[in-house]
Amino acid sequence: MTANYDLIVIGGGSGGVATANRAAMYGAKVALIEGKRLGGTCVNEGCVPKKITWYAAHMADVMNQVGPGYGFQDVHYQFNYQEFVKARDTYVANARASYERGLLNNGIDYIKGYAKFIDNHTVQVNGQTYSARYFMVATGGRPAVPKVPGHELLDTSDSFFEWQDLPQSVAVVGAGYIAVELAGVLHALGVESHLVVRYDRPLRKFDSMLSQALLDTMADHGPTLHAHTQFDAYRRRQDGKIECLYQGQVVLVVDRVIAAIGRALNSDALGLENTDIQVNERGIIQVNDQHQTAVPHIYAVGDVIGRPALTPVAIRAGRHVAEFLFNGAASAAIDYSQIPTVVFSHPAIATVGYTQEEAEAKFGADNLKVYTSQFNSMYQRAAGLNVPSKFKLVCQGPEEKIVGLHAIGEGVDEMLQGFAVAIKMGATKADFDATIAIHPTGSEEFVTMR
């Protein structure tokens, strides 16, 4: 017998859960199907445990680097990684449980298993078939692993959160924000860390000011950067260490290697070949601006449609689709421009809008004015540290509309949200200039640039 619903959501991550809960609020009969753990990457192997680990690393930075300059001399402490993992995992488990309670409270059927489409109208889970008026595919992604000899020796950003102890040395292979964050926290926690990138620098898609500032900081006190480096094989030594090889030569020897080379999409086992849904060569599900696939009653959001792989983006898109389907909203589209994002590096990076390079390509360099500022934060300078914070505004046209805002430094992660609102509202440089600064703070740099 086939069970029927108004909406079936495939995927229990942030986008899927948000879609299901919002639809149920309007009386829809909803089922959510998830084969692993509720919460998806963000709750279980992403944003949440990563940020908690970053907090631990930040505390280590405070005690080791900043504390002595404030008179905290000869501070002896022992970092118990096992106790930290227990605390972090308890927080994650509570967050995951809250997702399940939310589904229960909203009357959503939570089906544990992996869904596979039989046709455009039916999925099968654990031998049971289910149909619905609408479907939402929000299956997210997983860490990509290079298909090279010895790849089974590699950790990923998922398995990193299963570690029960810290190695003496680690190589993080990748140039994106996940690689930068993992290498940074491990270095701060006392691990000999190596960041291995194929080209000249990490975060190459970010504004050049940010990536260069990160390079400079890493050179002074950060993970060891191996630029223009790649590995084509890995080999376990008798002492347990891993040899990282290129063209038969050992380049690096470490205790563990984390592959952070990108993400693979969870669209390959959904039985999409049994539907009329269109998927490109990378596994990205093709949707229109309404998040609608080639099958009109099947929608998709999140990583699997190739949009910015950020939790709030998937949540916003999923809720908009639910509002459109079950609450009479005029559109299921969302604005994918000017999305703010933060890299929890050391120090943190915050960015919204166009990079200077992107703005020059779109508007022309002659139609831009770029303002920059650099200073050493009071917090670090008072401790005798020289860690420059850098800020940039990219302004377009004679009215100097702000189309890009970028920062690296202490506390910029918590500064960004308010500035993102201003930019979304169309703020100009004159609007920033007319705002009285809060002193002494880092954020005042954005309203005092000349």
Secondary structure, DSSP 8 states (H G I E B T S, - for coil): --EEEEEEEE--SHHHHHHHHHHHHTT--EEEEESS-TTHHHHHHSHHHHHHHHHHHHHHHIIIIIGGGGT--S------HHHHHHHHHHHHHHHHHHHHHHHHHTT-EEEES--EEEETTEEEETTEEEEEEEEEE---EEE----STTGGG-EETTGGGG-SS--SEEEEE-SSHHHHHHHHHHHHTT-EEEEE-SSS-S-TTS-HHHHHHHHHHHHHHS-EEETT---SEEEE-TTS-EEEEETTEEEEEESEEEE-S-EEETTTTS-GGGSS--B-TT--B---TTSB-SSTTEEE-GGGGTS---HHHHHHHHHHHHHHHHS--S------SS--EEE--SS-EEEEE--HHHHHHHH-GGGEEEEEEEEE-HHHHTTT---EEEEEEEEETTTTEEEEEEEESTTHHHHHHHHHHHHHTT-BHHHHHTS---TT-SGGGGGS--
